[in-house]
Structures are given as structure tokens and as C-alpha cells.
Amino acid sequence: MEKTDELVAAGEGVAVVPVPPPPSVRRPRPWPLGAAVLLAAGASAVFLVGDSGWLDQPAVGAWRTVCLAIIVQAIPFLVLGTVLSGAINAFVPADLFTRVLPKRAALAVPVAGVAGAVLPGCECASVPVANSLIRRGVTPAAAFAFLLSAPAINPVVLTATAVAFPGNPAMIAARLLASLGTAAVMGWLWLWRGDEKWLRPALRRRHTGHAHGHSRWQEFRIGFQYDFLQAGGFLVLGAMAAATFNVAVPRAVLDAFSGTPWLSVLFLAGLAVLLAVCSEADAFVAASLTGFSPTARLAFMVVGPMVDLKLIALQAGTFGRAFAWRFCTATTVVAVAASALTGGALL
């Protein structure tokens, strides 16, 4: 008989009650597409650093430069996010977040949104951290509010915005309010209409962090390795798509949309999705678009950290495609509306 069996009044002939050992929490293996993504990432790496024949054509060289720039600026923050995710999974007590956040989900959403200000990273860092929060029992609505607000209202981003728009504190305030408002609205929208069936099955099963049979450092290593390899491959695919747009779309197309106020807002919002500029640098890109209205440039800075090609790929790989296309579409609509309202009032 195993030591985990418990003898209950054995002397009186009462049956032995087996007590099973604590279940082992195993992290699911990357789904098959993840392997294909990693292979594509490896092939693209060879392409990016290649130096022969048709790879030296100007258009190809420009594409390679843009793609490498996106990947290089995003990788440090992706590492930061996966390190935080692994640390949360392995070392943080399972009930910490549920104890800190308000019990009512509707109140937990804005609190989590404001908490996003403490993570000095870009959108690539927030996705794996939000993933870890959901696995630890945090309501998805609060985790998604954090995911959206962290790359948009942290001190590094707001400082960069102040430098890019000197003498214009209204732009900083508008970015803060529009981004925080979008995060809160999306969290509440998930509470109202969200369905956990859209999430990956592994996320629907809450897990308590440290797995029995593993040391905490081993659990940290496993979590970091899984999250980084899974998210890194999708980051490369998103960067490749963004670089393709940068090279393929001529400057004349940008100029054609700058004359109409409402059309310029929609155009710069869509441009933010396609360019996939890191949130720490997007304020400088927005400041350079002098032909567009302040409200349109605000939309560029609010939409970009929340929805872009690399984020869509990261969210699809982390949370599932059914979630990504719904959530990203709704976020874009809410972010554009928040930018238009905030910009109209403050700018």
C-alpha cells in the first residue's frame, strides 16, 4: 500500500480510503503550428542575414532592415515579459493576485488597467504576463485590461511622448486618458460579451503555479522556454508582415489621406496596426507625421500599442485565433473612438 493511503479506523474493519497524490501540473506542449512558426523564423533569419545575389536588391535590403529593426527593438521586451511570466508562474503565491485585486470583476478591471503603468516595457512584454495572470486565476477581463494599458501608459512611454511633443502636455494627457479608457472599456466588454471558449483550452484550466515534482527554478525555466519560443516565432512573422507593408506602400498614399480629418484618423489608426512600431518609439513616428491632425496622431499612438501585426500574431499564438481576431477588432474600434473623443476635447 502506498504511503498516500490513509487508514481510517482500520481496527474496526472500516475500508481503507485512498488519498491520491497531488496532481502534477504540466504545461501543454506548443501546438503544431508553433513548430511551423519556429521553422519559418529560422528560415527568415537566414534570409535576413544573407548577403548574396538578389538579396542585395534595394527593395529587399529595405525590407530586411525594417524587419530586423522591429525584431531587435522587440526582443528585449519579449524577454522581459517571458521572464516575468515564468517568475510569476514559479515563485508568486497562487492566490496573491486574487487577494490584491477587488473581488468584483467590474472593479478589478480599472485597477488592473492602472497597474499596467508599473511595467516599463512594450506590448511584446505584456502578452506573456497577461497569459500568466490568467493561468494564476485572475479574471481574464482584468488581465486583458492590463495587457492593453501596460505598453501604453507606463512611465517610459509617457516620457518618450513628452520628448517627442515638447511643450504640449495636452498630448501626454490625451494619450494617457484615451489608452486607459480603452483598456477599461475592453475589460468591461469582455465581462459583458466575452466567452472563455474563445481562449485556448490550457487557459480555461486555471493552474496554481508551481508544479509538484519540479523545483521552482526548473518550473521557471520550463515556463520561460515555452513562452519565449512560442511568442518569438509569432513575433518574427508579425515583423515580416509589417516590413512588407513598409516597403510596398508608397509615400504618396500617405499624403492622399492627410487632408480629410475623419479619414486621417482612420488611416493613421490602420497605419499603426501595419507598421508595428514599438510603443517606446511610436511617439517619435507620430510627431514626424506633421501633415496629419493632432487627433489623428493621437489615434496612431493609442491604437499601435494595443493592436498591430506582431501583437495579433502574438495573441493568436498565446490565447488562440478565435480570441485574437475578435479581441483585436473590438480593441481597434474602441481605441479609435476613444482617441477621437479625447482628441476632440483636449487637442
N, C-alpha and C positions, 0 to 999 in steps of 0.2 A: 504494500500500500504506500502511495506517495505521501510525502510529508505535508502536502497541501490538504490532505483529507482531514476532516475534523471528526473525532469520536464523540458522539452525543449519547450520553448515558449508556455506554456500551455494556456496563454491568447489568443493566436491566433488559438487555436484549433489543434495544432500540436500534434501528438501522443506522449504518454509517452514512453521513451526509458528505458527499464530495464537494470540496470547495476548489473550484478551478483557479489556476494561477492567473495573475493579471494579464489581460490580453496585450499582445505586443502591437504597438502602433507602427505600421510600416508606411513609409512614403511610397505612393504609387510611382511606378516607373514611367518615364516620359512616354507619351503616346507615340505611335509610329511616325506621325508627321514630324515629331520633334527630331527623329533621326534624319529624316529627309532634309529638314531645315539645317541641321548641322553640316550635312554633306554639302548643301548649297552654300553655306557660309564658308566652308573650306575652299570650295571651288572659286568663290568670289574673291577670297583672299589672294589666291594665286593670280587671278585676273587683275586685282588692284595693284599688286606689286610687280606685275610683269613689265617687261621693257624690251619688246621686240615687235617688228613689223607693224601691222595695222593698229596695235595698241598705242602707237605714238601719234596717231591722228589727233588734231586739236580737239575735236568734239569728245573723243574718247578720253583724252587727257583731262579735259574739264570735268567730265563725268566722274572719273576716278578721283580727282581732287576733292570734289564736293562730297562724294560718298565717304572717302577717308576722313574728311573733316567732321562729318556727322558722327561717324563711329568713334573717332578719337575723343571728341568732346563728350560723348555719352557714356563711354565705357567706365570712366572713374565713378560716375554717379550710379551706374548699374552695379558696380562692385559694392559701393556703399549700401545700396538698397538690399542686395543679397546678403551682405554681412549682417545688416540689421535684422533681416528676416530670419537668418539662421540663428542669430543670438536670441531673438525673441522666442523662437521655437524651442531652443535648448535650455536657456537659462532663466527666462522670466516665468514666474509662477503663473499657472494656467488661469487663475481667477483674477489676476491683477487688473486687467483692462475692464472686465465686467464690474469690478468693485469701484474703479475710478470713474467710469462713465455713469451718467444718470441712468436710473433703472428704466425710465420711459424712453423708448426709442426715438420719439419725436424730439426730445430734449438732447439725447445723445448725439444727434446729427450735427447741430450747430457747434456743440462743444468739440466734437471731433474735427470739424472744419477749422475752428480756431486753433486747435492743437497742431494743425498742419504747418503753422508758422515756425515750429521749432525744428523742422527737418531742413537743413541747409543743402538741399540737393535739387536735381531736376526731376522731370516726370519719370525718367527711367528708374530712379530710386524708389519712387512711391508705389509702383505697381507690385513688386515683390513684398514690400512692407504691408500693404493693404491685404495681399493674399495671406500673409502670416497672421494678421489680425483676425481675419475671418476664420481661419483654422483654429484660433485660440478661443473662439466663442463670441467675439464682438459681432454685433448685428451688422449684416452686410451694408445697410444704409449708412451707418456711421463710418465704416471702413471706406466706402466709396466717397463720402464727403471728404475724408482725409486724403484719399488718393487724388482728388481734384484740387484741393486747396494747397497741399504741401508744395507743389512746384510753382505755384502762382503767387503766394503771399509770404514766402519765407524772407528773412532779412536780406539775404544775398540778392534775390530778385528785385526787391523794392529799392535796395541801394543802387543796383545797376540801372533801374528805371530813373532814379533821381539824377544819376550821372548823365544818362542819355537825354534827359529832358531838363536841363538846368533852368532854374528859375520858374519852374512850372509844377508847384506842389499839387495842383488840381489833378494832374495826370496820375500822380502816385496814388492820391486818394481814390480816384476813379478806378484805377486798376485793382486796388485792394477791395473796394466795395463790390465791384462787379464780379470779381473772382470768388469772393467769399459768398456772395449771394447765389451765384451759380452752383457752388458746391452744396450749399444748404438746400436749395430747391431740388437738386438732383437726388440728394439723400431722402428728402420727403417724398419725392416722386417714386423712388424705389419702395418706400413703405406703402405707398398707395397702390401702385400698379406692378411692382416687381414680383418676380416669381423665381424662387430658388431652383426650379427645374432648368432654368437657363444656365446655371452655373455647372461647372464640371462636377461629376459625382463625388470626387475626392473632397471638394469644398462643402458639399452638403453634409458630410460626416465630420462633425466637429472633433478635433483631437486636442489632447491635453498637453501637447508639447513633448516632453522628454519620454522616450520610449524605453520600456523595461528591457534589460539586456544590453543596452548601449551606455557607454559613458556619455556625459554631457558634451564633451569635446568631439566625440565621434558623431553624436547626433547633429552637432553644429556643422561638422564637415560634410555630412551627408546632405543636410538641408542646403548649405551653400552651393555644393556641387550641382545638385538638382536644379535649383532656381537659376543659377548663373548659366548653365548650359542650355536650359530651356529658353530663358529670356534672351540670351545672347544671340542665338540663331535667328530669332524673330527680329531682333534689333538690326541685324545685317540686312535682312530682307526689306525692312522698312526704310533703311538708309538708301538702299539701291533704288527703291521706288521714288523717294524724294529727290535723289540725284538725277534721275531720268527726267523728272519734271523741270528741274532747274536748268538743264541743258536744252531740253526740247522746246520750251515755251519762249518765244522771242520777247524782247523788251517792249515792242510796240503793243503787244496785247495788254501789258500792264497799264500803259498810258491811255488806252482806249476806255478804261473803266473809271478813271480818276475824276471825270467831270460830273458824274451824277452821284449825289450824296448817298442815297439808299443803296444804289448799285455798288458804290465803292466800299460800303460796309460789308456787303455780302461777298464782294470779290476778295477783300483782304482777309476775311474770315476763312474763305476757301483756300487762299494762298497760304495761310498759316498752317492749315491741315497738310498741304502738299509739301511745303518747304521743310517742315520738321526741324525747326531751329530750336536749340536748347533754350530753356526758359531763362537761363542766366545771360544769354546773348540776344534774345529776341527784341529787347527794348532798343538796342542799337540799330537793328534792322528796321524797326518801326520808325525810329527817328529819321532814318535816311529816306523814307518814303514821303518826301515833303510835298509831293503833288496831291496827296490824299488828305482828307479832313481829319481833325483830331479824333473824332468818334470812330472813324474807320481804322485809324492806327490803334486805338484802344481795343477794338474788336480783334485785331491781329494779336495783341498781347494777351487777351483773355482767352481766346479760343486755342491758341497754339500750345500752351502748357497742358491743356486738357484733352485735346483731340488733334493728333497728327498721324502721319502714316506709320511711323515707328511705334507710336503708342497703340494704334489699332492692332498692329501685329503683336505687340507685347501682351495686350489684353486678351486677344484671341488665343494666344498660346498659354496664358495663365488661367483665365477664367472660362474660356470656351468661346467658340464663334457665335453661338446663339446669343450669348450675353453681349459680346463686343459690338455687333452691328446695331443692336437695339440701344445700348447704352451710349455709344459714340454718336449716333444720330440724334438722340434726345439731348445729349450734352451740347452738341453744336447749336441746336435751336435755342436752348435756354441761354447759352453763353452769348449768342448774337443779340437776343432780346435784352439781356442784362446790360450788355455794352451799349446798345442804342439808348436805353432808358437812362443809364448812369452818365453816358457821354452827353446826352441832351440836357441833363440837369447841371452838370459840373463843368463841361468843357465849352 
